[in-house]
Amino acid sequence: MEEEVYEECTLIRDYLTAGEEDALSTLRKLKEESHKIRDKIRKIEEALALAPQHQSPSAFHKTREGLHRELGGCFQQLEKLRGVWKEWETRREVANKRKTVLLGYSP
């Protein structure tokens, strides 16, 4: 009896279309990538806060300048990811709408 219930539950996975699965998979990857970038941003911000001020003024400014440049690059990457996210979110919505039309739930 247990196996029958389990087999029935696994068949439910087919409720997503290929387009929806593709979009959701890509969205998950984008989310993972954004989490990595955000972690990097946090570490850079910590490094900026803890930057040794006992260095020579020129070394101190070079260190901070490099960290600020890297931080700016991270923010640019996040901005690009947001744009890609919006595209894939739109694709997911289109795939979902198409499925509901094909199933007869929407006109």
N, C-alpha and C positions, 0 to 999 in steps of 0.2 A: 504494500500500500504506500509506504514512504517513497519508493522509487517512482511510482506513478505520479504522485504529486510533484516531485522534483522535475520529472520530464515535462509535465504540463507547464510548470513555471518557466522552464528554459525556452519554451517556444514563444513566449511573450516578447522576446528580444526582437522579433521581426516587426515591431511596431514603428521602427525608424526606417525611413527610406535611405538609399545610398547617399543621396545629397545631404540629408540631415546628419547622417553619421560622419560624413566627410567634414562638414562644417563644424560639428561639435568636437571632433578630434582636433581640428586645426585650432579651434577656440581654446581647448585645453592646453595645447602646446604654447599658444600665445600667452596664456595666463602663467604657465610655468616660467616662460622666458621673462615676463614682466616681474615675477617674484624674484628671480635672480638679479635683475637689474636694480630692483628696489633694495635688495640686500646689499648690493654693491654701493648704492647711494648712501645707505645708513653707515656702512664702514668708512666711506670717504668723509662723511660728516663727522664721524667720531675722530678720524685722523686729523681733520681740520681743528677740531676742538682741543685735541691733545698735542698738536704740533709743538715741538719744543721751541720755546721762545728764547732759549739761551744760545741758539745758533747765531752766527753772524747775521746782520740784517739782510744782506743780499741772499744768503742761503735760505733764510727764513721766508723771504718773499718768493724765491724761486719754488720752494716746496709748496707754499700756499697757492701760487699761481698754477703750478702743475695739477694740484688737486682740484682747483676750481675749473680748470680746463677739462679734466676727466669727468667732473660732476656735470658740466655742461653737455658733454658727449652722452652721458647716461640719460639726461633729460631729453635730449634729441632722440635717442633710441626709444624711450618711452612714448614720445609723441608719434613716432612712426608706427609703433605697435598699436597705438590707439586708432590710427587711421586704418591699419590692416584689420583690427578687431571689428571696426564698424562695417567694413566691406563683408567680412565673413558672417557677422551677425545678420546683415541684410540677406546674404545668401541662405542662411539658415531659415530666416523668416519666409523667404520665397519658396524654399523647398517644403516647408511646413504648410504653407498656404496651398501649394500645388497638391500636396497629399490630401488635404481636407476637401479640395474640389474633386479630386479623383474618387474619393470615398463617398462623395455626395453630401458631405456636411456643410459645404459652402457653395454658393452659386458660381 
